[in-house]
Amino acid sequence: MSRGLNKVMIIGNLGRDPEMHYTTSGRPVTTFTVACSRAWNTSEGDRHEETEWFSVVAWGKLAETCKQYLVKGSLVYVEGRLQTHSWDDPEGKKHSKTEVVANEMIILGERSNRAHPAESAAAEPPDNPEPDDEFPF
């Protein structure tokens, strides 16, 4: 069996302040959204812009760092892997959500007034949640 690669790198602005929770085992998890925009000109010369929104989840020490230093509008570099969750709601309707599980975050823009953050933060390797940590909410 060959080894696969699941790696994503995004640069964008936070769409909201990070939200931190704790799993039942006490492990911190922080979620936030990042907007990545791109612009291009059509062959007719019309300018177009498109924004893609990414849901990001960070675990452990990286979760604490994200909560402490990031605010809505922060420009960040996030590196991690894509993970998709699927579930059925109480009415039996199927849902799925794809998110970036972060293992590194670098603040690129101006720093927030919350504190004096480190330039970069990384998750403790490897960052594999325990089964009860996969769906913390």
Number of C-alpha atoms within 10 A of each C-alpha: 3 4 4 6 7 8 12 13 13 16 18 22 21 23 17 16 17 22 13 18 17 15 15 11 10 10 16 20 25 22 22 22 20 26 19 16 13 9 9 11 10 8 7 6 8 8 10 10 9 10 12 10 14 18 17 23 23 29 27 18 17 24 26 18 20 26 22 16 19 23 20 15 17 21 21 20 18 24 20 22 16 15 13 10 11 10 11 10 9 7 6 8 8 10 10 9 10 13 17 25 23 25 21 17 24 18 21 15 13 10 17 16 10 11 10 10 17 11 10 14 19 20 18 13 7 7 14 11 13 11 8 10 18 12 10 14 9
